[in-house]
Each structure stands twice: as structure tokens, then as C-alpha cells.
Amino acid sequence: MQRLVILAFIGFVAQLIDGALGMAYGVTSTSLLLLYGLAPAVASASVHMAEIVTTAASGISHWKFGNVDRSIVIKMIIPGSIGAFVGAVFLSSIPGELIKPYISGFLFLLGFYVLFRFLFLSNKKVLLKRKPGKWVAPLGLVAGFADSTGGGGWGPLTTPILIAHRGMEPRKVIGSVDTSEFAIAVSATLGFLLSLGISDISWSWVLALMIGGIIAAPIAAWFVKVVPSYLLGVLVGGLIITTNATTLLRSLSVPSSYHFGIFLVLSVIWIGSLTVAVWKRKQEKDKQK
């Protein structure tokens, strides 16, 4: 019982972060299940089954608060579903860990660009740029595939790349990514059921993750609605950097004794960026008076 309560809490925290910043539910939940000894395919299947319910709740909440760009959802949903289904069916034979460091390296650098964009580029200039075009479909295909094979990847791939595009408002990106993730979760789950069956799934763990995520979904959507875009952008940028730094440090076999110092520097950069963002916003408001 205690384990189920902990899992529900993890599901709550993971969905709160995912719904507010557009990433982390799958990565957080899968990591926990792997820690308890589940095989990668079973852990990923359990998380995706839970996400069918949590992403539905998240999508409805974001839609209600006006955080969804329908055109982005339509462009991503079909290729993303195809990628997720294929990735789920072939998970056992795909060396997903081999490519993960390269993706993390790209996203790590992209995180710094996201910080730069929201610290030094005017929001007025951002809104004048066109919205993402045809490249959104292949992005959805790759992200859906990565999501199934890695137990999480839809948000970490799509959110930073869309936010880095100067035609997108952060809250619309986060809401659209979370809403489209429902189809990804359904497709991945169908693929897992075909390849694994239902006997290996831990249904009590799935239910616990679902309950926690359902409670967190409307809270996260409200947070995205009320927090200013510039602050959301900096929050997402910092999260991208710190989460991908973990993968890079492991893949590069950096001694653990250096990890604390590296994360301390990254945390200082993140907190400093938030401080600068708030200060610049205050200056802009003072000029308008």
C-alpha cells in the first residue's frame, strides 16, 4: 500500500511538471519503475497506459484554459502516433540507449538557446514570425518513436524545439504538446499490448500513476495559463539543460565527484536567468508607465 501511495505521489509530481513545462512525466515515471526492477519494455508499457488517462485529463484542462494551438496538434498527432506504435512494437530489438546521448547533447545546447531567446529577444519580434511549418510532422514521427523506446521523449523532444521557434508562444506549445500526447500514449499502448500482452503489466502501479496524474492535470494547466510567457520559456530552458545534463554525464562517464559542481553551476545559471527575466520584465513595465 505504501508503495502505491508513493507511486501516486510520483505520478502527481511528474504530471505537474509535465503539464506545466511540457515534459518529464514519462522520464520520471519510467525511471522509478526501472528502479523497482521492471524490464524496460514493461516499465514503458505501464507508463504509457497510465498516460492514456493522464494525457486525456491534461489535454482537456489545457483546452479549457486556452493553451492549445489546434494546427500544431493536427500536424503532430498522426506521425507521432505512427512513430510511437512502431517504437513500441520493436522496443526489445532497438538499441535506444546508443542514440540517447546524441539527442541529449542536441537538446542540452538547445536549452541554452531557449534561455537566450526569452532573455534577449523581444516578445513582439517573436510573435511576428510564422508558426512552425511542414517540419513539425517529421518531428512528431521521431519524438513518438523516441517516446516508446525510451519510456519518455515526446515532451523533451517536441517542447524545446517548438519553443525555440520564434513563432510560438510557450503556453501554446506546452498545451499543444500535452494534448497531442494522448494519441501518442494510445498508439504506444496498442503496440505494447501486441508485443507483450497484458500478463506482464503491473495494473496496480498503472492505476496509482493514473490517480496522481489526474489530480495534477488541471493544476498544471492553470499554472501555464497564469504564468507569463517569458517566465515559462526560461523555466523550460533550464529544465531542458539540467535533465539532459544527467544523460550526458552518464554517457561520457564523468566521475560522480564532479556531478555536484556541474549541477551547481547549471543551477546558478538557471536561477540567474530567472532573476534577469523578472528584472527585464519589470524594466519594460516601468518604461510603459
DALIN-V931441 format. One record per helix or strand. SS is the DSSP state (@ for helix, = for strand). FROM is the first residue (numbers start at 1). LEN is the number of residues. Records with the same first field share a line. If there is no record, write none. Layout:
SS=FROM-LEN, FROM-LEN
This chain:
@=2-20, 25-11, 40-25, 70-20, 91-3, 96-25, 123-6, 135-16, 154-11, 170-27, 203-24, 229-23, 256-33
